């Protein structure tokens, strides 16, 4: 269960991420209320709350997530080029 002061702090942190949710609504969600359609489209509340409890500012976590996404894309594109190059070499060696 979250107290009112913690809910206010979480609400301010989420607001910085562009998620507008009142402290009262956060308390209701912690108490087990179901999410309304469109609420928390950007981030799941359980993840955001876990980051906040671990002391990771949401902004820092968002930056890390973007960096991870860029690394995944770069790795995927590199892997695609390597596989394509190997196929070209395979077909070239078959023609020789």
C-alpha positions in Angstrom: 0.0 0.0 0.0 1.2 3.5 -0.9 0.8 6.5 1.4 -0.4 9.8 0.1 3.0 11.5 0.2 4.6 8.7 -1.8 1.7 8.8 -4.3 2.3 12.5 -4.7 6.0 12.0 -5.4 5.2 9.2 -7.9 2.6 11.4 -9.6 5.2 14.2 -10.0 7.8 11.8 -11.4 5.3 10.3 -13.9 4.1 13.8 -14.9 7.7 14.6 -16.0 7.4 11.6 -18.4 4.2 13.0 -19.8 1.9 10.7 -17.9 -0.8 12.7 -16.1 -2.2 10.7 -13.2 -3.4 12.1 -9.8 -2.0 10.9 -6.5 -5.5 9.6 -5.6 -5.6 7.5 -8.7 -2.2 6.1 -8.0 -3.4 5.1 -4.5 -6.5 3.4 -6.1 -4.3 1.5 -8.5 -2.0 0.3 -5.7 -5.1 -0.8 -3.8 -6.1 -3.0 -6.8 -8.3 -0.8 -9.0 -8.4 -1.8 -12.6 -6.8 0.5 -15.2 -9.2 2.5 -17.4 -8.8 2.4 -21.2 -6.0 4.8 -22.2 -4.4 5.0 -18.8 -0.7 4.5 -18.7 -0.3 3.9 -22.5 3.3 4.9 -22.2 4.5 2.7 -19.3 3.0 0.0 -17.1 2.5 1.3 -13.6 4.2 -1.7 -12.0 7.4 -1.0 -13.9 7.4 2.7 -13.2 6.8 2.1 -9.5 9.6 -0.5 -9.4 12.0 2.0 -11.0 11.0 4.7 -8.4 11.4 2.3 -5.5 14.9 1.3 -6.7 15.8 5.0 -6.7 16.1 5.2 -10.5 14.6 8.5 -11.8 12.1 7.8 -14.6 14.0 10.2 -16.9 17.2 8.2 -16.4 15.3 5.0 -17.0 13.8 6.4 -20.2 17.3 7.4 -21.4 18.6 3.9 -20.7 15.6 2.3 -22.5 16.3 4.5 -25.6 19.9 3.5 -25.6 19.0 -0.2 -25.3 16.6 0.2 -28.2 19.3 1.8 -30.4 21.7 -1.0 -29.5 19.1 -3.7 -30.4 18.4 -2.0 -33.7 22.2 -1.7 -34.5 22.8 -5.3 -33.5 19.8 -6.5 -35.7 21.0 -4.5 -38.7 24.6 -5.7 -38.3 23.4 -9.3 -38.0 21.3 -8.9 -41.1 24.3 -7.6 -43.1 26.5 -10.4 -41.8 24.0 -13.0 -42.8 23.5 -11.4 -46.2 27.3 -11.3 -46.7 27.6 -14.9 -45.8 24.9 -15.9 -48.3 26.6 -13.9 -51.0 29.9 -15.7 -50.2 28.2 -19.0 -50.2 26.6 -18.5 -53.6 29.8 -17.1 -55.0 31.8 -20.1 -53.9 29.1 -22.4 -55.3 29.6 -20.7 -58.7 33.4 -21.2 -58.7 
